[in-house]
Amino acid sequence: MFKFLTNKHPTQGSPASVSPAAASPNSTLQRSNVRRELVRVVLKDIMRLHGIPLAWLGCEVIIISRPQTEDELHIQLVVLKWKEPLLRYAPALGRQLLAGLDRFDPSVDHSKYVVSWRFAPDCGCPFTEMPKPEFWLKPDAAPVVMEPVSVLDRRATRRPPKVTKMTPATPPAPKKPQAPYSPTEIAPLR
């Protein structure tokens, strides 16, 4: 009845009842997951560095495996909240992302990565239809230069400086010495 306990080694002809488990997951899949996570971390870092709210952009990383060449990496930046200034700086943000990847992982050539933009259906883009053909024939307007606004100045627009009348300079009147402060009196507690 307990013969299986006495035979320590199975015979060569007997099949193994349990196949050994793999020691580690597929290295290609693991490397792909690390690359995806690195792109997400670098993007968040760049957004924080430049003050872009994290809720405005998402990121999807698509890795395309080719049989006899390197894997191709396609980074899609997904616009979740429409802000036109963000789109003005889209190429600069893409370059910053690739430079950040180079900084974090200098052993990989990130210049071949493809960065593209995609818009979420509910991002709030006000341009839902194409303009008439005449729109494209208009001359370009002067570029809008965004001036940084002081933290202390909460107005939406800046006022021009006040123009004052020029009067001849007169020397300031000498200040009168002020009387010293009266001592503080302590009041009784109630």
Rosetta blueprint (number, residue, H / E / L):
1 M L
2 F L
3 K H
4 F H
5 L H
6 T H
7 N L
8 K L
9 H L
10 P L
11 T L
12 Q L
13 G L
14 S L
15 P L
16 A L
17 S L
18 V L
19 S L
20 P L
21 A L
22 A L
23 A L
24 S L
25 P L
26 N L
27 S H
28 T H
29 L H
30 Q H
31 R H
32 S H
33 N H
34 V H
35 R H
36 R H
37 E H
38 L H
39 V H
40 R H
41 V H
42 V H
43 L H
44 K H
45 D H
46 I H
47 M H
48 R H
49 L H
50 H H
51 G L
52 I L
53 P L
54 L L
55 A L
56 W L
57 L E
58 G E
59 C E
60 E E
61 V E
62 I E
63 I E
64 I E
65 S L
66 R L
67 P L
68 Q L
69 T L
70 E L
71 D L
72 E E
73 L E
74 H E
75 I E
76 Q E
77 L E
78 V E
79 V E
80 L L
81 K L
82 W L
83 K L
84 E H
85 P H
86 L H
87 L H
88 R H
89 Y L
90 A H
91 P H
92 A H
93 L H
94 G H
95 R H
96 Q H
97 L H
98 L H
99 A H
100 G H
101 L H
102 D H
103 R H
104 F H
105 D L
106 P L
107 S L
108 V L
109 D L
110 H H
111 S H
112 K H
113 Y L
114 V E
115 V E
116 S E
117 W E
118 R E
119 F E
120 A L
121 P L
122 D L
123 C L
124 G L
125 C L
126 P L
127 F L
128 T L
129 E L
130 M L
131 P L
132 K L
133 P H
134 E H
135 F H
136 W H
137 L H
138 K L
139 P L
140 D L
141 A L
142 A L
143 P L
144 V L
145 V L
146 M L
147 E L
148 P L
149 V L
150 S L
151 V L
152 L L
153 D L
154 R L
155 R L
156 A L
157 T L
158 R L
159 R L
160 P L
161 P L
162 K L
163 V L
164 T L
165 K L
166 M L
167 T L
168 P L
169 A L
170 T L
171 P L
172 P L
173 A L
174 P L
175 K L
176 K L
177 P L
178 Q L
179 A L
180 P L
181 Y L
182 S L
183 P L
184 T L
185 E L
186 I L
187 A L
188 P L
189 L L
190 R L
